[in-house]
Amino acid sequence: MVIGIIGIIIGLLVLGAGIYYLIKEKDDTESKKIYGITSGVGAAVTVAAAVILIMHL
């Protein structure tokens, strides 16, 4: 249960940072690609951790 909660927190932090820098660097094409991937990874980690948490309830 603790691993799921920690995973959700880390995933949300990575997702939030990716979205923040995606908006901040909206004029740079290369940065948009990098931060878009970072946001996707953060979302995937969040969803995976939520599934793990739900399965253990």
CHARMM internal coordinates of N, CA and C (Angstrom, degrees):
IC EDIT
DIST 1 N 1 CA 1.4369
DIST 1 CA 1 C 1.5251
ANGL 1 N 1 CA 1 C 110.98
DIST 1 C 2 N 1.3150
ANGL 1 CA 1 C 2 N 116.59
DIHE 1 N 1 CA 1 C 2 N -40.33
DIST 2 N 2 CA 1.4649
ANGL 1 C 2 N 2 CA 120.97
DIHE 1 CA 1 C 2 N 2 CA -179.79
DIST 2 CA 2 C 1.5232
ANGL 2 N 2 CA 2 C 110.51
DIHE 1 C 2 N 2 CA 2 C -66.16
DIST 2 C 3 N 1.3220
ANGL 2 CA 2 C 3 N 117.05
DIHE 2 N 2 CA 2 C 3 N -38.12
DIST 3 N 3 CA 1.4698
ANGL 2 C 3 N 3 CA 120.29
DIHE 2 CA 2 C 3 N 3 CA 179.85
DIST 3 CA 3 C 1.5230
ANGL 3 N 3 CA 3 C 110.03
DIHE 2 C 3 N 3 CA 3 C -64.17
DIST 3 C 4 N 1.3035
ANGL 3 CA 3 C 4 N 118.08
DIHE 3 N 3 CA 3 C 4 N -39.13
DIST 4 N 4 CA 1.4589
ANGL 3 C 4 N 4 CA 121.54
DIHE 3 CA 3 C 4 N 4 CA 177.80
DIST 4 CA 4 C 1.5218
ANGL 4 N 4 CA 4 C 112.00
DIHE 3 C 4 N 4 CA 4 C -63.35
DIST 4 C 5 N 1.3153
ANGL 4 CA 4 C 5 N 116.81
DIHE 4 N 4 CA 4 C 5 N -43.61
DIST 5 N 5 CA 1.4619
ANGL 4 C 5 N 5 CA 120.82
DIHE 4 CA 4 C 5 N 5 CA 179.73
DIST 5 CA 5 C 1.5193
ANGL 5 N 5 CA 5 C 111.00
DIHE 4 C 5 N 5 CA 5 C -66.40
DIST 5 C 6 N 1.3195
ANGL 5 CA 5 C 6 N 117.24
DIHE 5 N 5 CA 5 C 6 N -43.65
DIST 6 N 6 CA 1.4660
ANGL 5 C 6 N 6 CA 121.12
DIHE 5 CA 5 C 6 N 6 CA 178.06
DIST 6 CA 6 C 1.5250
ANGL 6 N 6 CA 6 C 110.16
DIHE 5 C 6 N 6 CA 6 C -63.66
DIST 6 C 7 N 1.3209
ANGL 6 CA 6 C 7 N 116.94
DIHE 6 N 6 CA 6 C 7 N -40.40
DIST 7 N 7 CA 1.4600
ANGL 6 C 7 N 7 CA 121.02
DIHE 6 CA 6 C 7 N 7 CA 178.04
DIST 7 CA 7 C 1.5126
ANGL 7 N 7 CA 7 C 112.44
DIHE 6 C 7 N 7 CA 7 C -62.64
DIST 7 C 8 N 1.3285
ANGL 7 CA 7 C 8 N 116.29
DIHE 7 N 7 CA 7 C 8 N -40.28
DIST 8 N 8 CA 1.4670
ANGL 7 C 8 N 8 CA 120.19
DIHE 7 CA 7 C 8 N 8 CA 177.91
DIST 8 CA 8 C 1.5225
ANGL 8 N 8 CA 8 C 110.21
DIHE 7 C 8 N 8 CA 8 C -64.87
DIST 8 C 9 N 1.3123
ANGL 8 CA 8 C 9 N 117.34
DIHE 8 N 8 CA 8 C 9 N -43.53
DIST 9 N 9 CA 1.4692
ANGL 8 C 9 N 9 CA 120.77
DIHE 8 CA 8 C 9 N 9 CA 179.76
DIST 9 CA 9 C 1.5169
ANGL 9 N 9 CA 9 C 110.92
DIHE 8 C 9 N 9 CA 9 C -62.49
DIST 9 C 10 N 1.3362
ANGL 9 CA 9 C 10 N 117.35
DIHE 9 N 9 CA 9 C 10 N -46.88
DIST 10 N 10 CA 1.4627
ANGL 9 C 10 N 10 CA 120.89
DIHE 9 CA 9 C 10 N 10 CA 179.72
DIST 10 CA 10 C 1.5259
ANGL 10 N 10 CA 10 C 110.44
DIHE 9 C 10 N 10 CA 10 C -64.08
DIST 10 C 11 N 1.3158
ANGL 10 CA 10 C 11 N 117.44
DIHE 10 N 10 CA 10 C 11 N -43.51
DIST 11 N 11 CA 1.4553
ANGL 10 C 11 N 11 CA 120.94
DIHE 10 CA 10 C 11 N 11 CA 178.84
DIST 11 CA 11 C 1.5141
ANGL 11 N 11 CA 11 C 112.61
DIHE 10 C 11 N 11 CA 11 C -60.77
DIST 11 C 12 N 1.3282
ANGL 11 CA 11 C 12 N 116.71
DIHE 11 N 11 CA 11 C 12 N -42.09
DIST 12 N 12 CA 1.4581
ANGL 11 C 12 N 12 CA 120.04
DIHE 11 CA 11 C 12 N 12 CA 178.53
DIST 12 CA 12 C 1.5223
ANGL 12 N 12 CA 12 C 111.97
DIHE 11 C 12 N 12 CA 12 C -66.77
DIST 12 C 13 N 1.3272
ANGL 12 CA 12 C 13 N 116.53
DIHE 12 N 12 CA 12 C 13 N -37.46
DIST 13 N 13 CA 1.4684
ANGL 12 C 13 N 13 CA 119.68
DIHE 12 CA 12 C 13 N 13 CA 177.88
DIST 13 CA 13 C 1.5300
ANGL 13 N 13 CA 13 C 111.22
DIHE 12 C 13 N 13 CA 13 C -65.43
DIST 13 C 14 N 1.3204
ANGL 13 CA 13 C 14 N 117.23
DIHE 13 N 13 CA 13 C 14 N -43.90
DIST 14 N 14 CA 1.4643
ANGL 13 C 14 N 14 CA 120.65
DIHE 13 CA 13 C 14 N 14 CA 178.59
DIST 14 CA 14 C 1.5266
ANGL 14 N 14 CA 14 C 110.19
DIHE 13 C 14 N 14 CA 14 C -65.77
DIST 14 C 15 N 1.3226
ANGL 14 CA 14 C 15 N 116.94
DIHE 14 N 14 CA 14 C 15 N -42.46
DIST 15 N 15 CA 1.4624
ANGL 14 C 15 N 15 CA 121.18
DIHE 14 CA 14 C 15 N 15 CA 177.73
DIST 15 CA 15 C 1.5260
ANGL 15 N 15 CA 15 C 110.85
DIHE 14 C 15 N 15 CA 15 C -61.58
DIST 15 C 16 N 1.3166
ANGL 15 CA 15 C 16 N 117.01
DIHE 15 N 15 CA 15 C 16 N -45.26
DIST 16 N 16 CA 1.4652
ANGL 15 C 16 N 16 CA 121.14
DIHE 15 CA 15 C 16 N 16 CA 179.28
DIST 16 CA 16 C 1.5171
ANGL 16 N 16 CA 16 C 112.51
DIHE 15 C 16 N 16 CA 16 C -63.26
DIST 16 C 17 N 1.3246
ANGL 16 CA 16 C 17 N 116.79
DIHE 16 N 16 CA 16 C 17 N -42.26
DIST 17 N 17 CA 1.4669
ANGL 16 C 17 N 17 CA 120.05
DIHE 16 CA 16 C 17 N 17 CA 178.69
DIST 17 CA 17 C 1.5259
ANGL 17 N 17 CA 17 C 110.62
DIHE 16 C 17 N 17 CA 17 C -65.65
DIST 17 C 18 N 1.3100
ANGL 17 CA 17 C 18 N 116.91
DIHE 17 N 17 CA 17 C 18 N -41.17
DIST 18 N 18 CA 1.4572
ANGL 17 C 18 N 18 CA 120.49
DIHE 17 CA 17 C 18 N 18 CA 178.85
DIST 18 CA 18 C 1.5197
ANGL 18 N 18 CA 18 C 112.11
DIHE 17 C 18 N 18 CA 18 C -62.45
DIST 18 C 19 N 1.3192
ANGL 18 CA 18 C 19 N 116.68
DIHE 18 N 18 CA 18 C 19 N -43.50
DIST 19 N 19 CA 1.4638
ANGL 18 C 19 N 19 CA 120.37
DIHE 18 CA 18 C 19 N 19 CA 179.05
DIST 19 CA 19 C 1.5244
ANGL 19 N 19 CA 19 C 110.95
DIHE 18 C 19 N 19 CA 19 C -67.89
DIST 19 C 20 N 1.3277
ANGL 19 CA 19 C 20 N 116.95
DIHE 19 N 19 CA 19 C 20 N -40.27
DIST 20 N 20 CA 1.4681
ANGL 19 C 20 N 20 CA 120.86
DIHE 19 CA 19 C 20 N 20 CA 179.17
DIST 20 CA 20 C 1.5218
ANGL 20 N 20 CA 20 C 110.83
DIHE 19 C 20 N 20 CA 20 C -59.20
DIST 20 C 21 N 1.3311
ANGL 20 CA 20 C 21 N 116.44
DIHE 20 N 20 CA 20 C 21 N -51.62
DIST 21 N 21 CA 1.4635
ANGL 20 C 21 N 21 CA 119.37
DIHE 20 CA 20 C 21 N 21 CA -178.30
DIST 21 CA 21 C 1.5253
ANGL 21 N 21 CA 21 C 111.85
DIHE 20 C 21 N 21 CA 21 C -72.68
DIST 21 C 22 N 1.3163
ANGL 21 CA 21 C 22 N 117.87
DIHE 21 N 21 CA 21 C 22 N -26.20
DIST 22 N 22 CA 1.4625
ANGL 21 C 22 N 22 CA 120.69
DIHE 21 CA 21 C 22 N 22 CA 174.80
DIST 22 CA 22 C 1.5293
ANGL 22 N 22 CA 22 C 110.14
DIHE 21 C 22 N 22 CA 22 C -63.54
DIST 22 C 23 N 1.3162
ANGL 22 CA 22 C 23 N 116.50
DIHE 22 N 22 CA 22 C 23 N -42.40
DIST 23 N 23 CA 1.4615
ANGL 22 C 23 N 23 CA 120.61
DIHE 22 CA 22 C 23 N 23 CA 177.96
DIST 23 CA 23 C 1.5285
ANGL 23 N 23 CA 23 C 110.47
DIHE 22 C 23 N 23 CA 23 C -72.00
DIST 23 C 24 N 1.3340
ANGL 23 CA 23 C 24 N 116.52
DIHE 23 N 23 CA 23 C 24 N -39.94
DIST 24 N 24 CA 1.4640
ANGL 23 C 24 N 24 CA 120.80
DIHE 23 CA 23 C 24 N 24 CA -177.77
DIST 24 CA 24 C 1.5256
ANGL 24 N 24 CA 24 C 111.64
DIHE 23 C 24 N 24 CA 24 C -64.85
DIST 24 C 25 N 1.3226
ANGL 24 CA 24 C 25 N 118.13
DIHE 24 N 24 CA 24 C 25 N -39.33
DIST 25 N 25 CA 1.4644
ANGL 24 C 25 N 25 CA 123.01
DIHE 24 CA 24 C 25 N 25 CA -176.88
DIST 25 CA 25 C 1.5259
ANGL 25 N 25 CA 25 C 110.73
DIHE 24 C 25 N 25 CA 25 C -105.43
DIST 25 C 26 N 1.3208
ANGL 25 CA 25 C 26 N 117.98
DIHE 25 N 25 CA 25 C 26 N 42.48
DIST 26 N 26 CA 1.4582
ANGL 25 C 26 N 26 CA 121.59
DIHE 25 CA 25 C 26 N 26 CA -173.95
DIST 26 CA 26 C 1.5248
ANGL 26 N 26 CA 26 C 113.87
DIHE 25 C 26 N 26 CA 26 C -67.63
DIST 26 C 27 N 1.3214
ANGL 26 CA 26 C 27 N 118.91
DIHE 26 N 26 CA 26 C 27 N -16.89
DIST 27 N 27 CA 1.4628
ANGL 26 C 27 N 27 CA 120.79
DIHE 26 CA 26 C 27 N 27 CA -178.94
DIST 27 CA 27 C 1.5273
ANGL 27 N 27 CA 27 C 113.29
DIHE 26 C 27 N 27 CA 27 C -89.27
DIST 27 C 28 N 1.3245
ANGL 27 CA 27 C 28 N 118.25
DIHE 27 N 27 CA 27 C 28 N -17.52
DIST 28 N 28 CA 1.4644
ANGL 27 C 28 N 28 CA 122.15
DIHE 27 CA 27 C 28 N 28 CA -177.24
DIST 28 CA 28 C 1.5297
ANGL 28 N 28 CA 28 C 109.67
DIHE 27 C 28 N 28 CA 28 C -94.58
DIST 28 C 29 N 1.3275
ANGL 28 CA 28 C 29 N 116.33
DIHE 28 N 28 CA 28 C 29 N 118.49
DIST 29 N 29 CA 1.4646
ANGL 28 C 29 N 29 CA 121.40
DIHE 28 CA 28 C 29 N 29 CA -175.70
DIST 29 CA 29 C 1.5269
ANGL 29 N 29 CA 29 C 111.91
DIHE 28 C 29 N 29 CA 29 C -65.22
DIST 29 C 30 N 1.3154
ANGL 29 CA 29 C 30 N 117.17
DIHE 29 N 29 CA 29 C 30 N -43.95
DIST 30 N 30 CA 1.4705
ANGL 29 C 30 N 30 CA 120.86
DIHE 29 CA 29 C 30 N 30 CA -178.50
DIST 30 CA 30 C 1.5320
ANGL 30 N 30 CA 30 C 110.89
DIHE 29 C 30 N 30 CA 30 C -65.37
DIST 30 C 31 N 1.3180
ANGL 30 CA 30 C 31 N 117.15
DIHE 30 N 30 CA 30 C 31 N -41.10
DIST 31 N 31 CA 1.4649
ANGL 30 C 31 N 31 CA 120.74
DIHE 30 CA 30 C 31 N 31 CA 178.80
DIST 31 CA 31 C 1.5256
ANGL 31 N 31 CA 31 C 111.08
DIHE 30 C 31 N 31 CA 31 C -65.32
DIST 31 C 32 N 1.3250
ANGL 31 CA 31 C 32 N 117.07
DIHE 31 N 31 CA 31 C 32 N -38.13
DIST 32 N 32 CA 1.4607
ANGL 31 C 32 N 32 CA 119.76
DIHE 31 CA 31 C 32 N 32 CA 178.44
DIST 32 CA 32 C 1.5145
ANGL 32 N 32 CA 32 C 111.26
DIHE 31 C 32 N 32 CA 32 C -60.54
DIST 32 C 33 N 1.3357
ANGL 32 CA 32 C 33 N 116.68
DIHE 32 N 32 CA 32 C 33 N -38.97
DIST 33 N 33 CA 1.4617
ANGL 32 C 33 N 33 CA 120.32
DIHE 32 CA 32 C 33 N 33 CA 179.33
DIST 33 CA 33 C 1.5330
ANGL 33 N 33 CA 33 C 110.41
DIHE 32 C 33 N 33 CA 33 C -66.74
DIST 33 C 34 N 1.3215
ANGL 33 CA 33 C 34 N 116.64
DIHE 33 N 33 CA 33 C 34 N -45.59
DIST 34 N 34 CA 1.4659
ANGL 33 C 34 N 34 CA 121.14
DIHE 33 CA 33 C 34 N 34 CA -177.86
DIST 34 CA 34 C 1.5263
ANGL 34 N 34 CA 34 C 110.87
DIHE 33 C 34 N 34 CA 34 C -64.35
DIST 34 C 35 N 1.3280
ANGL 34 CA 34 C 35 N 116.66
DIHE 34 N 34 CA 34 C 35 N -47.59
DIST 35 N 35 CA 1.4656
ANGL 34 C 35 N 35 CA 119.24
DIHE 34 CA 34 C 35 N 35 CA -177.66
DIST 35 CA 35 C 1.5260
ANGL 35 N 35 CA 35 C 112.08
DIHE 34 C 35 N 35 CA 35 C -74.01
DIST 35 C 36 N 1.3077
ANGL 35 CA 35 C 36 N 117.54
DIHE 35 N 35 CA 35 C 36 N -24.47
DIST 36 N 36 CA 1.4609
ANGL 35 C 36 N 36 CA 120.32
DIHE 35 CA 35 C 36 N 36 CA 173.03
DIST 36 CA 36 C 1.5251
ANGL 36 N 36 CA 36 C 110.98
DIHE 35 C 36 N 36 CA 36 C -66.15
DIST 36 C 37 N 1.3397
ANGL 36 CA 36 C 37 N 115.66
DIHE 36 N 36 CA 36 C 37 N -42.64
DIST 37 N 37 CA 1.4660
ANGL 36 C 37 N 37 CA 120.48
DIHE 36 CA 36 C 37 N 37 CA 176.80
DIST 37 CA 37 C 1.5218
ANGL 37 N 37 CA 37 C 110.24
DIHE 36 C 37 N 37 CA 37 C -65.31
DIST 37 C 38 N 1.3356
ANGL 37 CA 37 C 38 N 116.94
DIHE 37 N 37 CA 37 C 38 N -41.40
DIST 38 N 38 CA 1.4644
ANGL 37 C 38 N 38 CA 121.07
DIHE 37 CA 37 C 38 N 38 CA 178.50
DIST 38 CA 38 C 1.5283
ANGL 38 N 38 CA 38 C 110.82
DIHE 37 C 38 N 38 CA 38 C -60.82
DIST 38 C 39 N 1.3153
ANGL 38 CA 38 C 39 N 116.61
DIHE 38 N 38 CA 38 C 39 N -42.60
DIST 39 N 39 CA 1.4610
ANGL 38 C 39 N 39 CA 120.28
DIHE 38 CA 38 C 39 N 39 CA 178.06
DIST 39 CA 39 C 1.5228
ANGL 39 N 39 CA 39 C 111.05
DIHE 38 C 39 N 39 CA 39 C -63.88
DIST 39 C 40 N 1.3198
ANGL 39 CA 39 C 40 N 116.78
DIHE 39 N 39 CA 39 C 40 N -40.13
DIST 40 N 40 CA 1.4589
ANGL 39 C 40 N 40 CA 120.89
DIHE 39 CA 39 C 40 N 40 CA 178.00
DIST 40 CA 40 C 1.5147
ANGL 40 N 40 CA 40 C 112.47
DIHE 39 C 40 N 40 CA 40 C -63.13
DIST 40 C 41 N 1.3191
ANGL 40 CA 40 C 41 N 116.54
DIHE 40 N 40 CA 40 C 41 N -41.57
DIST 41 N 41 CA 1.4674
ANGL 40 C 41 N 41 CA 120.51
DIHE 40 CA 40 C 41 N 41 CA 178.03
DIST 41 CA 41 C 1.5272
ANGL 41 N 41 CA 41 C 110.13
DIHE 40 C 41 N 41 CA 41 C -64.88
DIST 41 C 42 N 1.3258
ANGL 41 CA 41 C 42 N 116.71
DIHE 41 N 41 CA 41 C 42 N -42.10
DIST 42 N 42 CA 1.4630
ANGL 41 C 42 N 42 CA 120.07
DIHE 41 CA 41 C 42 N 42 CA 177.71
DIST 42 CA 42 C 1.5198
ANGL 42 N 42 CA 42 C 111.80
DIHE 41 C 42 N 42 CA 42 C -61.37
DIST 42 C 43 N 1.3273
ANGL 42 CA 42 C 43 N 116.27
DIHE 42 N 42 CA 42 C 43 N -41.18
DIST 43 N 43 CA 1.4663
ANGL 42 C 43 N 43 CA 120.07
DIHE 42 CA 42 C 43 N 43 CA 178.12
DIST 43 CA 43 C 1.5254
ANGL 43 N 43 CA 43 C 110.86
DIHE 42 C 43 N 43 CA 43 C -65.67
DIST 43 C 44 N 1.3318
ANGL 43 CA 43 C 44 N 116.80
DIHE 43 N 43 CA 43 C 44 N -40.94
DIST 44 N 44 CA 1.4631
ANGL 43 C 44 N 44 CA 120.35
DIHE 43 CA 43 C 44 N 44 CA 179.78
DIST 44 CA 44 C 1.5292
ANGL 44 N 44 CA 44 C 111.43
DIHE 43 C 44 N 44 CA 44 C -64.41
DIST 44 C 45 N 1.3193
ANGL 44 CA 44 C 45 N 116.65
DIHE 44 N 44 CA 44 C 45 N -42.02
DIST 45 N 45 CA 1.4731
ANGL 44 C 45 N 45 CA 120.69
DIHE 44 CA 44 C 45 N 45 CA 178.64
DIST 45 CA 45 C 1.5221
ANGL 45 N 45 CA 45 C 109.74
DIHE 44 C 45 N 45 CA 45 C -63.98
DIST 45 C 46 N 1.3182
ANGL 45 CA 45 C 46 N 117.15
DIHE 45 N 45 CA 45 C 46 N -41.60
DIST 46 N 46 CA 1.4677
ANGL 45 C 46 N 46 CA 120.92
DIHE 45 CA 45 C 46 N 46 CA 179.66
DIST 46 CA 46 C 1.5189
ANGL 46 N 46 CA 46 C 111.33
DIHE 45 C 46 N 46 CA 46 C -62.72
DIST 46 C 47 N 1.3252
ANGL 46 CA 46 C 47 N 116.51
DIHE 46 N 46 CA 46 C 47 N -46.06
DIST 47 N 47 CA 1.4669
ANGL 46 C 47 N 47 CA 120.17
DIHE 46 CA 46 C 47 N 47 CA -179.59
DIST 47 CA 47 C 1.5291
ANGL 47 N 47 CA 47 C 110.70
DIHE 46 C 47 N 47 CA 47 C -65.64
DIST 47 C 48 N 1.3205
ANGL 47 CA 47 C 48 N 117.09
DIHE 47 N 47 CA 47 C 48 N -43.54
DIST 48 N 48 CA 1.4663
ANGL 47 C 48 N 48 CA 120.30
DIHE 47 CA 47 C 48 N 48 CA 179.86
DIST 48 CA 48 C 1.5269
ANGL 48 N 48 CA 48 C 110.85
DIHE 47 C 48 N 48 CA 48 C -62.76
DIST 48 C 49 N 1.3138
ANGL 48 CA 48 C 49 N 117.68
DIHE 48 N 48 CA 48 C 49 N -42.48
DIST 49 N 49 CA 1.4620
ANGL 48 C 49 N 49 CA 120.73
DIHE 48 CA 48 C 49 N 49 CA 179.53
DIST 49 CA 49 C 1.5283
ANGL 49 N 49 CA 49 C 110.59
DIHE 48 C 49 N 49 CA 49 C -67.31
DIST 49 C 50 N 1.3267
ANGL 49 CA 49 C 50 N 117.52
DIHE 49 N 49 CA 49 C 50 N -36.40
DIST 50 N 50 CA 1.4609
ANGL 49 C 50 N 50 CA 119.92
DIHE 49 CA 49 C 50 N 50 CA 177.54
DIST 50 CA 50 C 1.5210
ANGL 50 N 50 CA 50 C 111.30
DIHE 49 C 50 N 50 CA 50 C -65.91
DIST 50 C 51 N 1.3288
ANGL 50 CA 50 C 51 N 116.97
DIHE 50 N 50 CA 50 C 51 N -39.34
DIST 51 N 51 CA 1.4713
ANGL 50 C 51 N 51 CA 120.76
DIHE 50 CA 50 C 51 N 51 CA 177.38
DIST 51 CA 51 C 1.5223
ANGL 51 N 51 CA 51 C 110.18
DIHE 50 C 51 N 51 CA 51 C -64.41
DIST 51 C 52 N 1.3162
ANGL 51 CA 51 C 52 N 116.56
DIHE 51 N 51 CA 51 C 52 N -42.90
DIST 52 N 52 CA 1.4678
ANGL 51 C 52 N 52 CA 120.64
DIHE 51 CA 51 C 52 N 52 CA 178.05
DIST 52 CA 52 C 1.5233
ANGL 52 N 52 CA 52 C 110.21
DIHE 51 C 52 N 52 CA 52 C -61.63
DIST 52 C 53 N 1.3279
ANGL 52 CA 52 C 53 N 116.36
DIHE 52 N 52 CA 52 C 53 N -42.87
DIST 53 N 53 CA 1.4601
ANGL 52 C 53 N 53 CA 120.37
DIHE 52 CA 52 C 53 N 53 CA 179.84
DIST 53 CA 53 C 1.5263
ANGL 53 N 53 CA 53 C 111.39
DIHE 52 C 53 N 53 CA 53 C -64.13
DIST 53 C 54 N 1.3255
ANGL 53 CA 53 C 54 N 117.27
DIHE 53 N 53 CA 53 C 54 N -42.31
DIST 54 N 54 CA 1.4586
ANGL 53 C 54 N 54 CA 121.26
DIHE 53 CA 53 C 54 N 54 CA -179.29
DIST 54 CA 54 C 1.5246
ANGL 54 N 54 CA 54 C 110.73
DIHE 53 C 54 N 54 CA 54 C -67.45
DIST 54 C 55 N 1.3319
ANGL 54 CA 54 C 55 N 117.06
DIHE 54 N 54 CA 54 C 55 N -37.47
DIST 55 N 55 CA 1.4642
ANGL 54 C 55 N 55 CA 120.08
DIHE 54 CA 54 C 55 N 55 CA -179.08
DIST 55 CA 55 C 1.5297
ANGL 55 N 55 CA 55 C 112.23
DIHE 54 C 55 N 55 CA 55 C -66.88
DIST 55 C 56 N 1.3256
ANGL 55 CA 55 C 56 N 117.20
DIHE 55 N 55 CA 55 C 56 N -26.27
DIST 56 N 56 CA 1.4452
ANGL 55 C 56 N 56 CA 120.25
DIHE 55 CA 55 C 56 N 56 CA -178.29
DIST 56 CA 56 C 1.5318
ANGL 56 N 56 CA 56 C 113.76
DIHE 55 C 56 N 56 CA 56 C -91.72
DIST 56 C 57 N 1.3162
ANGL 56 CA 56 C 57 N 116.71
DIHE 56 N 56 CA 56 C 57 N 1.15
DIST 57 N 57 CA 1.4862
ANGL 56 C 57 N 57 CA 118.06
DIHE 56 CA 56 C 57 N 57 CA 179.54
DIST 57 CA 57 C 1.4924
ANGL 57 N 57 CA 57 C 111.54
DIHE 56 C 57 N 57 CA 57 C -82.05
END
COOR INIT
IC SEED 1 N 1 CA 1 C
IC BUILD
